[in-house]
Amino acid sequence: MFEALASSEKLSKEDATRWAFFLRDLVAQDPLDAQAAYSELFDRGRATSLLLF
């Protein structure tokens, strides 16, 4: 995946670098911790909830 980012012609070098840092940090985490952190993004209130009120 990192090679695909580096060779992408559609992403700027800056965006590719940001994605690479994000992916590096994501794969370094325990999968359950990463999933919990992602789920927390949507549990903060109506504005970001995935539930229909």
N, CA, C and O atoms as CSV, one atom per row, in Angstrom:
chain,resi,resn,atom,element,x,y,z
A,1,MET,N,N,0.818,-1.179,0.000
A,1,MET,CA,C,0.000,0.000,0.000
A,1,MET,C,C,0.874,1.259,0.000
A,1,MET,O,O,0.554,2.251,-0.655
A,2,PHE,N,N,1.967,1.200,0.737
A,2,PHE,CA,C,2.856,2.360,0.790
A,2,PHE,C,C,3.488,2.624,-0.575
A,2,PHE,O,O,3.704,3.777,-0.950
A,3,GLU,N,N,3.782,1.569,-1.308
A,3,GLU,CA,C,4.348,1.739,-2.643
A,3,GLU,C,C,3.333,2.358,-3.589
A,3,GLU,O,O,3.683,3.173,-4.443
A,4,ALA,N,N,2.066,1.964,-3.432
A,4,ALA,CA,C,1.012,2.542,-4.267
A,4,ALA,C,C,0.858,4.032,-3.989
A,4,ALA,O,O,0.659,4.822,-4.912
A,5,LEU,N,N,0.950,4.414,-2.727
A,5,LEU,CA,C,0.872,5.839,-2.385
A,5,LEU,C,C,2.038,6.608,-2.990
A,5,LEU,O,O,1.860,7.690,-3.550
A,6,ALA,N,N,3.215,6.047,-2.872
A,6,ALA,CA,C,4.415,6.728,-3.362
A,6,ALA,C,C,4.396,6.893,-4.883
A,6,ALA,O,O,4.915,7.878,-5.409
A,7,SER,N,N,3.804,5.938,-5.580
A,7,SER,CA,C,3.810,6.000,-7.042
A,7,SER,C,C,2.536,6.605,-7.630
A,7,SER,O,O,2.402,6.697,-8.851
A,8,SER,N,N,1.612,7.012,-6.784
A,8,SER,CA,C,0.348,7.569,-7.265
A,8,SER,C,C,0.566,8.888,-7.994
A,8,SER,O,O,1.283,9.770,-7.522
A,9,GLU,N,N,-0.067,8.999,-9.151
A,9,GLU,CA,C,0.000,10.240,-9.911
A,9,GLU,C,C,-1.178,11.152,-9.582
A,9,GLU,O,O,-1.183,12.320,-9.970
A,10,LYS,N,N,-2.162,10.635,-8.881
A,10,LYS,CA,C,-3.365,11.410,-8.566
A,10,LYS,C,C,-3.239,12.177,-7.253
A,10,LYS,O,O,-3.954,13.155,-7.035
A,11,LEU,N,N,-2.338,11.741,-6.381
A,11,LEU,CA,C,-2.146,12.406,-5.093
A,11,LEU,C,C,-0.924,13.315,-5.150
A,11,LEU,O,O,0.087,12.994,-5.776
A,12,SER,N,N,-1.045,14.446,-4.485
A,12,SER,CA,C,0.143,15.292,-4.361
A,12,SER,C,C,1.124,14.593,-3.420
A,12,SER,O,O,0.739,13.706,-2.658
A,13,LYS,N,N,2.358,14.988,-3.475
A,13,LYS,CA,C,3.377,14.388,-2.603
A,13,LYS,C,C,3.017,14.611,-1.135
A,13,LYS,O,O,3.213,13.726,-0.301
A,14,GLU,N,N,2.490,15.794,-0.823
A,14,GLU,CA,C,2.097,16.114,0.550
A,14,GLU,C,C,0.949,15.213,1.026
A,14,GLU,O,O,0.982,14.706,2.147
A,15,ASP,N,N,-0.059,15.016,0.177
A,15,ASP,CA,C,-1.176,14.146,0.550
A,15,ASP,C,C,-0.727,12.694,0.703
A,15,ASP,O,O,-1.165,11.999,1.620
A,16,ALA,N,N,0.139,12.242,-0.186
A,16,ALA,CA,C,0.648,10.875,-0.093
A,16,ALA,C,C,1.421,10.675,1.207
A,16,ALA,O,O,1.322,9.623,1.838
A,17,THR,N,N,2.185,11.678,1.600
A,17,THR,CA,C,2.934,11.597,2.855
A,17,THR,C,C,1.988,11.544,4.042
A,17,THR,O,O,2.200,10.763,4.969
A,18,ARG,N,N,0.950,12.365,4.023
A,18,ARG,CA,C,-0.032,12.344,5.117
A,18,ARG,C,C,-0.718,10.988,5.222
A,18,ARG,O,O,-0.892,10.457,6.319
A,19,TRP,N,N,-1.107,10.428,4.072
A,19,TRP,CA,C,-1.735,9.102,4.086
A,19,TRP,C,C,-0.766,8.041,4.605
A,19,TRP,O,O,-1.163,7.140,5.345
A,20,ALA,N,N,0.481,8.147,4.224
A,20,ALA,CA,C,1.478,7.175,4.683
A,20,ALA,C,C,1.637,7.224,6.197
A,20,ALA,O,O,1.717,6.178,6.841
A,21,PHE,N,N,1.683,8.427,6.777
A,21,PHE,CA,C,1.764,8.551,8.238
A,21,PHE,C,C,0.521,7.964,8.901
A,21,PHE,O,O,0.619,7.250,9.899
A,22,PHE,N,N,-0.652,8.271,8.338
A,22,PHE,CA,C,-1.897,7.742,8.891
A,22,PHE,C,C,-1.901,6.214,8.865
A,22,PHE,O,O,-2.226,5.576,9.866
A,23,LEU,N,N,-1.543,5.634,7.735
A,23,LEU,CA,C,-1.534,4.174,7.613
A,23,LEU,C,C,-0.489,3.535,8.514
A,23,LEU,O,O,-0.739,2.482,9.102
A,24,ARG,N,N,0.671,4.155,8.630
A,24,ARG,CA,C,1.709,3.630,9.512
A,24,ARG,C,C,1.208,3.565,10.946
A,24,ARG,O,O,1.394,2.561,11.633
A,25,ASP,N,N,0.569,4.645,11.394
A,25,ASP,CA,C,0.039,4.678,12.757
A,25,ASP,C,C,-1.104,3.687,12.934
A,25,ASP,O,O,-1.226,3.059,13.986
A,26,LEU,N,N,-1.938,3.545,11.916
A,26,LEU,CA,C,-3.078,2.631,11.998
A,26,LEU,C,C,-2.631,1.176,12.113
A,26,LEU,O,O,-3.145,0.437,12.953
A,27,VAL,N,N,-1.691,0.762,11.286
A,27,VAL,CA,C,-1.265,-0.639,11.316
A,27,VAL,C,C,-0.408,-0.958,12.539
A,27,VAL,O,O,-0.215,-2.127,12.869
A,28,ALA,N,N,0.107,0.070,13.212
A,28,ALA,CA,C,0.897,-0.154,14.426
A,28,ALA,C,C,0.010,-0.439,15.634
A,28,ALA,O,O,0.485,-0.960,16.644
A,29,GLN,N,N,-1.275,-0.102,15.535
A,29,GLN,CA,C,-2.206,-0.293,16.649
A,29,GLN,C,C,-2.748,-1.715,16.674
A,29,GLN,O,O,-2.761,-2.421,15.665
A,30,ASP,N,N,-3.195,-2.109,17.860
A,30,ASP,CA,C,-3.956,-3.341,17.983
A,30,ASP,C,C,-5.261,-3.142,17.201
A,30,ASP,O,O,-5.882,-2.086,17.324
A,31,PRO,N,N,-5.692,-4.122,16.401
A,31,PRO,CA,C,-6.909,-3.944,15.598
A,31,PRO,C,C,-8.150,-3.556,16.414
A,31,PRO,O,O,-8.949,-2.735,15.965
A,32,LEU,N,N,-8.315,-4.130,17.587
A,32,LEU,CA,C,-9.486,-3.783,18.396
A,32,LEU,C,C,-9.404,-2.351,18.915
A,32,LEU,O,O,-10.424,-1.668,19.004
A,33,ASP,N,N,-8.209,-1.894,19.255
A,33,ASP,CA,C,-8.041,-0.505,19.691
A,33,ASP,C,C,-8.315,0.465,18.539
A,33,ASP,O,O,-8.923,1.517,18.739
A,34,ALA,N,N,-7.868,0.110,17.346
A,34,ALA,CA,C,-8.117,0.957,16.178
A,34,ALA,C,C,-9.614,1.040,15.890
A,34,ALA,O,O,-10.132,2.110,15.573
A,35,GLN,N,N,-10.301,-0.086,15.999
A,35,GLN,CA,C,-11.744,-0.100,15.770
A,35,GLN,C,C,-12.472,0.726,16.829
A,35,GLN,O,O,-13.414,1.450,16.508
A,36,ALA,N,N,-12.050,0.625,18.072
A,36,ALA,CA,C,-12.676,1.395,19.154
A,36,ALA,C,C,-12.477,2.892,18.931
A,36,ALA,O,O,-13.405,3.675,19.134
A,37,ALA,N,N,-11.292,3.293,18.522
A,37,ALA,CA,C,-11.021,4.711,18.267
A,37,ALA,C,C,-11.888,5.227,17.121
A,37,ALA,O,O,-12.397,6.346,17.184
A,38,TYR,N,N,-12.057,4.420,16.078
A,38,TYR,CA,C,-12.902,4.810,14.948
A,38,TYR,C,C,-14.359,4.941,15.386
A,38,TYR,O,O,-15.041,5.894,15.009
A,39,SER,N,N,-14.830,3.991,16.175
A,39,SER,CA,C,-16.217,4.024,16.647
A,39,SER,C,C,-16.481,5.230,17.531
A,39,SER,O,O,-17.575,5.794,17.500
A,40,GLU,N,N,-15.491,5.632,18.319
A,40,GLU,CA,C,-15.645,6.794,19.197
A,40,GLU,C,C,-15.920,8.076,18.417
A,40,GLU,O,O,-16.561,8.993,18.930
A,41,LEU,N,N,-15.435,8.139,17.179
A,41,LEU,CA,C,-15.676,9.330,16.368
A,41,LEU,C,C,-17.163,9.605,16.189
A,41,LEU,O,O,-17.577,10.758,16.064
A,42,PHE,N,N,-17.964,8.545,16.176
A,42,PHE,CA,C,-19.384,8.683,15.876
A,42,PHE,C,C,-20.263,8.606,17.115
A,42,PHE,O,O,-21.489,8.629,17.000
A,43,ASP,N,N,-19.669,8.514,18.281
A,43,ASP,CA,C,-20.429,8.413,19.521
A,43,ASP,C,C,-20.393,9.707,20.319
A,43,ASP,O,O,-20.593,9.689,21.533
A,44,ARG,N,N,-20.144,10.819,19.660
A,44,ARG,CA,C,-19.975,12.086,20.376
A,44,ARG,C,C,-21.196,12.989,20.319
A,44,ARG,O,O,-21.160,14.090,20.868
A,45,GLY,N,N,-22.254,12.573,19.687
A,45,GLY,CA,C,-23.453,13.402,19.628
A,45,GLY,C,C,-24.161,13.279,18.295
A,45,GLY,O,O,-23.738,12.527,17.417
A,46,ARG,N,N,-25.235,14.019,18.155
A,46,ARG,CA,C,-26.060,13.923,16.950
A,46,ARG,C,C,-25.330,14.335,15.677
A,46,ARG,O,O,-25.572,13.762,14.615
A,47,ALA,N,N,-24.464,15.293,15.768
A,47,ALA,CA,C,-23.801,15.813,14.569
A,47,ALA,C,C,-22.919,14.769,13.890
A,47,ALA,O,O,-22.763,14.796,12.670
A,48,THR,N,N,-22.351,13.863,14.652
A,48,THR,CA,C,-21.446,12.867,14.071
A,48,THR,C,C,-21.956,11.442,14.220
A,48,THR,O,O,-21.243,10.494,13.892
A,49,SER,N,N,-23.162,11.281,14.702
A,49,SER,CA,C,-23.691,9.945,14.947
A,49,SER,C,C,-24.068,9.242,13.650
A,49,SER,O,O,-24.490,9.880,12.686
A,50,LEU,N,N,-23.913,7.934,13.635
A,50,LEU,CA,C,-24.362,7.132,12.503
A,50,LEU,C,C,-25.796,6.647,12.705
A,50,LEU,O,O,-26.389,6.050,11.807
A,51,LEU,N,N,-26.341,6.907,13.879
A,51,LEU,CA,C,-27.716,6.519,14.180
A,51,LEU,C,C,-28.674,7.598,13.681
A,51,LEU,O,O,-28.349,8.785,13.690
A,52,LEU,N,N,-29.845,7.173,13.252
A,52,LEU,CA,C,-30.866,8.136,12.831
A,52,LEU,C,C,-31.712,8.508,14.029
A,52,LEU,O,O,-32.228,7.634,14.725
A,53,PHE,N,N,-31.857,9.784,14.269
A,53,PHE,CA,C,-32.660,10.246,15.401
A,53,PHE,C,C,-34.044,10.602,14.936
A,53,PHE,O,O,-34.879,11.015,15.741
